[in-house]
Amino acid sequence: MAKKLEEYTLEEITSYINSNLDALIMVDAEADVYRTLVRNGFFSDFIEETGSYNALIQKLWFHLKHEGGQETVSKDYQVFVPKFGKFTGKYSKRIKITENDTTHTVQMTMYPIEENIYMMILDELDSSEYMKEFLTNEKVTTIQNTYLFSMYVDLTKDSTSSISITEISDETVEASIKYSDWRMMIVNMIWPDDQDLFLERTEPEYLKTHILPGRTSSFDCLMQNLEGKFIWVKLIFSRAETNNTEEDFRYVFMVQDIHENSVQLMSTLKKYEELALKDTLTDVFNHGRIETEFNNAVEIAGRTDRRISIMMFDIDFFKSVNDKYGHAVGDMTLKHVAYLMKEYFQKKNVAYGRWGGEEFAAVCYDTDIEKAKEYAEELRKKVLGEEFKVAGKVTISVGVTEIKKDDDFRAAFDRMDKALYTAKSEGRNCVRVL
């Protein structure tokens, strides 16, 4: 026969709790140590009898293994772990832990006994208890998962609150971190080239003067996630709209994962950039792009000790190909010559393109005049040895020069052009150097 409520004693209930708890752990946060009093179920293997409290926080709170990644957060994020392990009042959160390919949903509750001394209770939940909640929130979670991190910032008090790390949980954490401290800690997670921008846009005076009440400001950068991988994120500051707009500087700060979209966008832009720089007929650099390469080469040679040579060649008697066989055969011949050039230069430190008409040009980096002459001769022989459809045998004339320290673009180009003119006037199908 069941007991009446008034017949239950505190001792009996305490005994029942002790028998049914999955884990009960005592913690000394100051000494960074914990001691396990109760370990049942999968916790018998998952948690040691004693060990480092910070390591335990990482294992439970920042557990990443269920996402296919590492078990602990990256080195730079380690500095935040102690901050999330300190509590001033009772705290409870739901966590997911994967052990031996099985995912467990666990309720973690912290009870401060005295300063830096806590009692931690861990209870595994029956999956049926949270399945309805999961299904209800599935669509919302899909949206929220793009936000990796959020917190509330009060610049007047130099404080942060309501910290949420969505990579781990959608619940908030009350960690005592000054905004000024957080800012200098998190900068280490920003890609080095983006750190100056981060410091500028997160500086308190910048936020106060550049974001009006009720308005939002954002910028994109590369930032480490918890596993230490750099991903594209959008950093967002939204200033609260309050009655005291003159002295109230409170903001919501969020980090949004935009990596997939950014990579796709950059890939698309790269594709269009390549199309804009390529000659549509021959699929090598167009005149504008190879001319830029010439100018860059002159500038590099002028300020460094790198040896850079340039060359230009054209197809001998190309007009007669067009006149005899038509422009369709002429275009086919140009494409064939461009293909041979691409094939020859593809493993060399050479930029090449179509200058215009039947003329092609190349910039040979880290190449002195003798090596450039060798390249030109080998390319000439490669074209000479090819059998072209319809056009039959085709030859090229090549002019080569090395860029000098005191050259400007015009001086180097004229010397190369003169070498090409010499090759054509001395019988064609040859290389000349100036």
C-alpha positions in Angstrom: 0.0 0.0 0.0 1.4 3.4 -1.0 2.5 5.8 1.8 0.8 9.0 2.4 2.8 12.2 1.6 3.2 13.0 5.3 4.8 9.7 6.0 7.8 10.4 3.8 10.8 11.6 5.7 13.7 13.8 4.5 16.1 10.9 5.2 14.1 8.6 2.9 13.9 11.1 0.1 17.7 11.8 0.5 18.4 8.1 0.2 16.1 7.8 -2.8 18.0 10.7 -4.5 21.3 9.2 -3.7 20.3 5.8 -5.2 18.8 7.3 -8.4 21.3 10.1 -9.2 23.4 9.5 -12.2 26.3 11.6 -10.9 27.1 13.8 -8.0 30.3 15.7 -8.0 31.9 18.1 -5.5 34.0 20.9 -7.1 36.7 23.3 -5.8 36.9 25.9 -8.7 39.7 27.8 -7.1 41.9 24.7 -6.7 40.7 23.4 -10.1 39.8 20.0 -8.7 36.7 17.8 -8.5 35.8 14.7 -6.6 33.0 12.3 -7.7 30.7 11.0 -4.9 28.2 9.2 -7.2 28.7 7.7 -10.6 26.0 5.6 -12.3 25.1 4.6 -15.8 27.4 5.7 -18.6 29.0 8.3 -16.2 30.9 5.3 -14.6 33.2 5.4 -17.5 32.8 8.9 -18.8 33.8 10.7 -15.6 36.9 10.0 -13.5 36.8 9.7 -9.7 38.8 12.9 -9.4 40.5 15.3 -11.7 40.8 18.9 -13.1 37.5 20.9 -12.9 38.4 22.9 -16.0 39.0 19.7 -17.9 35.6 18.4 -16.7 33.8 21.7 -17.8 35.3 21.2 -21.2 34.3 17.6 -21.4 30.7 18.3 -20.3 30.0 21.8 -21.4 32.2 22.2 -24.5 31.9 18.6 -25.6 32.3 18.7 -29.4 32.8 15.0 -30.2 29.1 14.5 -31.2 29.6 17.0 -34.0 32.4 14.9 -35.6 35.1 17.1 -34.3 37.6 17.1 -31.4 36.7 16.6 -27.8 38.1 19.9 -26.5 38.0 23.5 -27.7 40.9 25.0 -29.5 43.9 26.4 -27.6 42.9 30.0 -28.0 39.5 29.4 -26.4 41.0 27.7 -23.4 41.2 31.1 -21.7 37.4 31.3 -21.5 36.9 27.9 -19.8 37.4 29.0 -16.2 35.0 31.9 -16.7 32.2 29.5 -17.6 32.9 27.4 -14.5 32.2 30.0 -11.9 28.7 30.5 -10.4 27.2 32.9 -7.8 23.8 31.1 -7.6 22.0 27.9 -8.6 22.3 27.2 -12.3 20.9 24.5 -14.5 21.4 23.7 -18.2 20.8 20.8 -20.6 23.7 19.3 -22.4 24.3 16.5 -25.0 27.1 14.0 -24.6 28.1 11.3 -27.0 29.8 8.2 -25.6 30.5 5.1 -27.7 28.4 6.5 -30.6 25.4 6.9 -28.3 24.1 10.5 -27.6 22.8 11.2 -24.0 20.8 14.2 -23.0 21.7 15.3 -19.5 20.4 17.9 -17.1 23.3 19.6 -15.3 22.6 21.5 -12.1 25.2 23.5 -10.1 24.6 24.3 -6.4 27.1 26.8 -4.8 27.9 25.6 -1.3 30.3 28.4 -0.5 32.6 30.6 -2.6 34.2 28.5 -5.4 32.8 25.3 -3.8 30.0 23.7 -5.8 27.9 20.6 -5.9 27.3 19.4 -9.4 24.4 17.0 -10.2 24.1 15.2 -13.5 20.9 13.3 -14.5 20.3 11.6 -17.9 16.9 12.4 -19.3 14.6 9.8 -21.0 14.5 10.6 -24.7 10.7 10.5 -24.7 10.7 13.5 -22.3 12.4 15.9 -24.7 11.3 14.6 -28.2 8.2 16.7 -28.3 10.3 19.8 -27.4 12.8 18.9 -30.1 10.2 18.6 -32.8 8.5 21.8 -31.8 11.7 23.8 -32.0 13.3 22.1 -35.0 12.5 25.0 -37.5 13.6 27.7 -35.0 16.8 25.8 -34.3 17.7 25.7 -38.0 17.7 29.5 -38.0 19.3 29.9 -34.6 22.2 27.6 -35.5 23.6 30.3 -37.9 24.3 32.4 -34.7 27.3 30.9 -33.0 27.5 33.4 -30.1 25.5 36.2 -28.5 25.8 38.3 -25.4 24.5 41.5 -23.8 27.0 44.4 -23.5 26.8 47.4 -21.2 29.6 49.8 -22.0 28.9 52.2 -19.1 29.4 49.3 -16.7 32.1 47.6 -18.8 30.1 44.4 -18.4 28.8 41.4 -20.4 25.8 39.2 -19.6 23.4 36.6 -21.0 26.2 34.9 -22.9 25.0 32.2 -25.3 27.3 29.8 -27.3 24.9 28.2 -29.8 27.6 25.7 -30.9 27.0 24.2 -27.5 23.5 25.1 -26.3 20.8 27.7 -26.9 20.8 28.5 -23.2 22.5 31.6 -21.8 25.4 31.6 -19.3 26.0 34.2 -16.6 29.7 34.5 -16.8 31.5 37.5 -15.1 33.6 38.9 -18.0 34.3 42.6 -18.4 33.7 43.8 -21.9 37.2 45.3 -22.1 38.7 42.0 -21.1 36.5 40.0 -23.4 37.5 42.2 -26.4 41.2 41.6 -25.8 40.7 37.9 -25.3 38.6 37.3 -28.4 40.9 39.2 -30.7 43.2 36.2 -30.7 40.4 34.2 -32.4 40.2 36.6 -35.3 42.2 36.1 -38.5 45.5 38.2 -38.2 44.6 40.3 -41.2 41.2 41.2 -39.7 42.4 41.9 -36.1 42.9 45.7 -36.6 39.4 46.0 -38.1 38.0 44.0 -35.1 39.7 46.2 -32.6 38.5 49.4 -34.4 34.9 48.3 -34.7 34.6 46.9 -31.2 36.3 49.9 -29.4 33.8 51.4 -27.0 34.1 55.0 -28.3 33.5 53.7 -31.8 30.4 51.9 -30.8 29.1 55.0 -28.9 29.6 57.4 -31.8 28.8 55.2 -34.8 25.7 53.3 -33.7 22.6 55.3 -32.8 19.9 53.9 -30.5 17.8 51.3 -32.3 20.4 50.9 -35.1 22.6 48.0 -36.0 26.2 47.8 -37.4 28.0 44.7 -38.7 31.2 43.6 -40.5 32.5 40.3 -41.9 35.7 38.6 -40.9 37.4 35.2 -40.5 37.1 33.8 -36.9 38.0 30.6 -35.2 35.1 28.3 -34.2 35.4 26.2 -31.0 37.4 23.5 -32.9 40.0 26.1 -34.0 38.9 26.2 -37.7 38.7 29.7 -39.3 35.3 30.3 -40.8 33.6 33.4 -42.2 31.3 35.2 -39.7 29.3 38.4 -39.5 29.9 40.3 -36.2 26.8 42.3 -35.3 26.3 45.1 -32.8 22.7 46.3 -32.1 22.2 49.3 -29.7 19.3 49.1 -27.4 16.7 51.9 -27.8 16.0 53.3 -24.3 14.6 56.5 -22.8 18.0 57.7 -21.6 19.7 57.7 -25.1 22.4 60.2 -24.0 24.1 58.0 -21.4 22.7 54.5 -22.0 25.1 52.4 -24.1 23.8 48.9 -24.1 24.1 46.5 -27.0 23.3 43.0 -28.2 26.4 41.4 -29.8 26.0 38.4 -32.1 28.3 36.2 -34.2 26.6 34.8 -37.3 28.0 31.9 -39.3 28.0 33.0 -42.9 30.8 30.6 -44.0 29.0 28.5 -46.5 27.3 31.5 -48.2 30.6 33.4 -48.2 32.5 30.6 -49.8 29.9 30.2 -52.4 29.8 33.9 -53.1 33.6 34.1 -53.4 33.6 31.1 -55.7 31.1 32.8 -57.9 33.0 36.1 -57.9 36.2 34.3 -58.7 34.5 32.7 -61.6 33.3 36.0 -63.0 36.7 37.6 -62.3 38.4 34.9 -64.4 35.8 35.5 -67.1 36.6 39.2 -67.1 40.3 38.6 -67.3 40.3 35.9 -70.0 40.3 36.2 -73.7 37.0 34.6 -74.8 38.4 32.9 -77.9 41.7 31.4 -76.6 40.9 31.1 -72.8 44.2 32.7 -71.8 44.7 36.2 -70.2 43.3 39.0 -72.3 45.2 42.2 -73.3 44.2 44.2 -70.2 45.3 41.4 -67.8 48.6 40.6 -69.4 49.4 44.4 -69.7 48.8 44.6 -65.9 51.2 41.7 -65.5 53.8 43.6 -67.5 53.5 46.7 -65.3 53.6 44.6 -62.1 56.8 42.9 -63.4 58.5 46.2 -64.1 57.6 47.4 -60.6 58.9 44.2 -58.9 62.1 44.2 -60.9 62.8 47.8 -60.0 62.5 47.3 -56.2 63.8 43.7 -55.8 66.7 41.5 -57.1 64.3 39.2 -58.9 65.2 38.4 -62.5 62.2 38.8 -64.7 62.1 38.4 -68.5 59.3 39.2 -71.0 58.5 37.9 -74.4 56.1 38.4 -77.3 55.5 36.3 -80.3 53.1 36.3 -83.2 52.0 33.7 -85.8 53.9 34.0 -89.0 51.9 34.8 -92.1 48.6 34.5 -90.1 46.8 36.8 -92.6 47.3 34.3 -95.3 45.6 31.6 -93.2 42.5 33.8 -92.8 42.6 34.8 -96.5 43.0 31.2 -97.7 40.9 29.2 -95.3 38.6 31.8 -93.7 38.2 33.3 -90.3 36.8 30.1 -88.7 40.1 28.2 -89.5 42.0 31.3 -88.3 40.2 31.2 -85.0 40.8 27.5 -84.7 44.6 28.1 -85.3 44.7 30.8 -82.7 43.1 28.5 -80.1 45.5 25.7 -81.0 48.6 28.0 -80.6 47.2 29.3 -77.3 46.7 25.7 -76.1 50.3 24.8 -76.9 51.5 27.9 -75.0 49.4 27.0 -72.0 50.6 23.4 -72.1 54.2 24.5 -72.2 54.1 27.2 -69.5 51.6 25.6 -67.1 54.3 24.2 -64.7 56.6 27.3 -65.0 56.4 30.6 -63.1 55.0 32.4 -66.2 51.9 34.5 -66.8 50.8 34.5 -70.4 48.0 35.9 -72.6 46.8 37.1 -75.9 48.0 40.6 -76.7 45.7 41.0 -79.6 45.2 39.6 -83.1 47.8 36.9 -83.7 50.2 38.3 -81.0 50.7 36.6 -77.6 52.9 37.7 -74.7 54.4 36.2 -71.5 56.0 37.4 -68.3 58.6 34.9 -67.0 59.3 35.4 -63.3 62.6 34.4 -61.7 64.0 33.9 -65.2 67.1 35.5 -66.6 67.6 36.3 -70.3 69.3 33.0 -71.1 66.6 30.9 -69.5 63.9 33.1 -71.2 65.6 32.5 -74.6 65.6 28.8 -73.9 61.8 28.9 -73.1 61.2 30.8 -76.3 63.2 28.3 -78.4 61.4 25.4 -76.9 58.0 27.0 -77.5 58.9 27.8 -81.1 60.0 24.2 -81.7 56.8 22.9 -80.1 54.6 25.0 -82.4 56.8 24.0 -85.4 56.4 20.3 -84.6 52.6 20.5 -84.4 50.3 19.5 -87.3 47.4 22.1 -87.4 44.1 21.0 -88.8 43.5 22.6 -92.2 46.3 25.2 -91.8 48.9 22.5 -91.7 52.3 23.8 -90.5 52.5 27.0 -88.5 55.5 28.9 -87.2 56.0 31.7 -84.7 58.5 34.6 -84.3 59.6 35.5 -80.8 61.2 38.6 -79.3 62.7 38.4 -75.7 64.2 40.9 -73.2 65.0 40.9 -69.6 63.6 43.8 -67.4 66.3 46.1 -66.1 66.4 47.9 -62.7 65.9 51.3 -64.2 63.3 50.2 -66.8 59.8 51.7 -67.0 57.0 49.9 -68.8 57.6 51.7 -72.1 61.4 51.0 -72.2 61.0 47.3 -71.5 58.1 46.9 -73.9 59.9 48.7 -76.7 63.0 46.6 -76.3 60.8 43.4 -76.5 58.9 44.7 -79.5 62.0 45.6 -81.3 63.4 42.1 -80.7 60.1 40.7 -82.2 60.4 43.0 -85.2 64.0 41.8 -85.7 62.9 38.1 -85.6 60.2 38.8 -88.3 62.6 40.8 -90.5 65.3 38.2 -90.4 63.2 35.4 -91.8 60.6 34.6 -89.2 60.3 31.2 -87.3 63.1 32.3 -85.0 63.9 33.9 -81.6 65.7 37.2 -81.1 66.9 38.8 -77.9 67.6 42.4 -76.9 
